[in-house]
Amino acid sequence: MSSQTKSVPEARTPGAKRAGAGEYLFDLAKVNHILGGPDYSTANGACVEGDRMIVGLMRMPAGTGAEVHSHPNEQWIYVLQGTFKGEIDGKTFVAQPGTVVYVPSNAMHSGKASDDGDVVFFTVKDASHSLHGIKAA
């Protein structure tokens, strides 16, 4: 197979956009929108995957959020809008716009938009696993 006809590898996250050779710009308003955690979270938005990184621009409706879950990849969450309240390994936090939240790999965590407004956040994970986590039993 020549380099001009290489196929794009399948995305790790169902429904996510996988970056192909020569693709460098992604309009997140037009990229497929997916659930951030189909069985545990209300977060939804655009997700793009590369070889070693996954990014997403997600929205959590006011008063909703993600139940306790974990994932083997670490995660960064940059809050753009709203108040994001959560817990990581038993420690609570409140993140306002401009705040970056770090979630270590395999850490049990949850998060919720405050009742007074949606939360919009940009998230980055390493691609050792998909965007989706594993809901706590």
C-alpha positions as CSV (number, residue, x, y, z in Angstrom):
1,M,0.0,0.0,0.0
2,S,1.5,3.4,-1.0
3,S,1.8,6.2,1.5
4,Q,-0.9,8.1,-0.5
5,T,-3.5,5.4,0.1
6,K,-2.9,4.7,3.8
7,S,-6.1,4.3,5.7
8,V,-6.7,6.3,8.9
9,P,-6.6,4.0,11.9
10,E,-9.9,3.5,13.7
11,A,-10.6,5.8,16.7
12,R,-10.2,4.2,20.1
13,T,-13.4,6.1,21.2
14,P,-16.6,5.1,19.4
15,G,-17.8,8.1,17.3
16,A,-14.6,10.2,17.8
17,K,-12.8,11.8,14.9
18,R,-9.5,10.2,14.2
19,A,-6.8,12.6,12.7
20,G,-5.5,11.3,9.4
21,A,-2.2,12.0,7.6
22,G,-2.1,15.7,6.6
23,E,-5.0,16.7,8.8
24,Y,-4.0,19.6,11.0
25,L,-7.1,21.7,11.7
26,F,-10.3,20.6,13.3
27,D,-13.4,22.8,13.7
28,L,-14.8,21.4,17.0
29,A,-18.2,22.9,16.2
30,K,-18.4,20.5,13.2
31,V,-16.6,17.4,14.5
32,N,-18.8,14.5,15.6
33,H,-20.3,15.1,19.0
34,I,-20.2,12.1,21.4
35,L,-21.0,11.4,25.0
36,G,-18.0,11.8,27.2
37,G,-18.9,8.6,29.2
38,P,-22.0,6.9,27.8
39,D,-23.0,5.0,30.9
40,Y,-21.9,7.4,33.6
41,S,-21.7,11.0,32.3
42,T,-23.8,13.8,30.8
43,A,-20.7,15.5,29.2
44,N,-21.0,15.7,25.5
45,G,-19.1,17.3,22.7
46,A,-16.4,17.0,20.1
47,C,-13.5,14.5,20.4
48,V,-10.4,14.2,18.2
49,E,-7.8,11.5,18.5
50,G,-4.2,11.4,17.3
51,D,-1.6,8.7,17.8
52,R,-0.7,9.7,21.3
53,M,-3.3,12.3,22.5
54,I,-7.0,12.7,22.7
55,V,-8.7,16.1,23.0
56,G,-12.3,17.0,23.6
57,L,-14.4,20.1,24.0
58,M,-17.3,19.1,26.3
59,R,-20.4,20.6,27.8
60,M,-22.1,19.4,31.0
61,P,-25.6,20.7,31.4
62,A,-26.3,22.6,34.7
63,G,-26.9,20.3,37.7
64,T,-25.7,17.2,35.9
65,G,-22.3,15.5,35.6
66,A,-20.2,12.3,35.8
67,E,-20.7,9.6,38.3
68,V,-17.7,8.0,40.0
69,H,-15.4,6.4,37.4
70,S,-11.8,5.8,36.5
71,H,-9.6,5.3,33.4
72,P,-6.1,4.0,32.9
73,N,-5.0,7.2,31.1
74,E,-4.4,10.5,32.9
75,Q,-6.5,13.5,32.1
76,W,-6.4,17.3,32.1
77,I,-9.6,19.3,32.3
78,Y,-9.4,23.1,31.5
79,V,-12.6,24.8,32.6
80,L,-13.8,27.5,30.1
81,Q,-17.2,28.3,31.5
82,G,-19.3,27.6,34.6
83,T,-18.4,26.1,38.0
84,F,-17.2,22.5,38.0
85,K,-17.4,20.7,41.3
86,G,-15.9,17.2,41.9
87,E,-13.9,14.7,43.8
88,I,-10.6,13.0,43.0
89,D,-9.5,10.1,45.2
90,G,-11.7,11.4,48.0
91,K,-10.6,15.0,47.8
92,T,-13.2,17.6,46.8
93,F,-12.5,20.5,44.5
94,V,-14.3,23.5,42.9
95,A,-13.0,24.6,39.6
96,Q,-13.8,28.0,38.1
97,P,-13.1,29.2,34.5
98,G,-9.3,29.3,33.9
99,T,-8.7,26.4,36.3
100,V,-6.9,23.2,35.2
101,V,-7.8,20.0,36.9
102,Y,-5.4,17.0,36.8
103,V,-6.8,13.5,37.1
104,P,-4.1,10.8,37.6
105,S,-4.4,7.5,35.8
106,N,-6.7,5.0,37.6
107,A,-7.9,7.7,40.1
108,M,-11.5,7.4,41.1
109,H,-13.2,10.7,40.3
110,S,-16.5,12.4,39.6
111,G,-17.6,15.9,38.6
112,K,-20.7,18.0,38.2
113,A,-21.8,21.3,36.8
114,S,-23.2,23.6,39.4
115,D,-27.0,24.1,39.4
116,D,-26.6,27.7,38.1
117,G,-25.1,27.0,34.7
118,D,-23.6,24.6,32.2
119,V,-19.9,23.8,32.4
120,V,-17.8,23.9,29.2
121,F,-14.4,22.3,29.4
122,F,-11.5,21.3,27.2
123,T,-10.0,18.0,28.1
124,V,-6.8,16.1,27.1
125,K,-6.0,12.5,27.7
126,D,-3.1,10.3,26.6
127,A,-4.2,7.8,24.0
128,S,-3.3,4.7,26.0
129,H,-7.1,4.2,26.4
130,S,-10.1,5.8,24.9
131,L,-11.9,9.0,26.1
132,H,-14.4,6.9,28.0
133,G,-13.7,5.7,31.5
134,I,-15.0,2.7,33.5
135,K,-18.0,3.4,35.8
136,A,-17.4,2.4,39.5
137,A,-19.3,-0.7,40.5
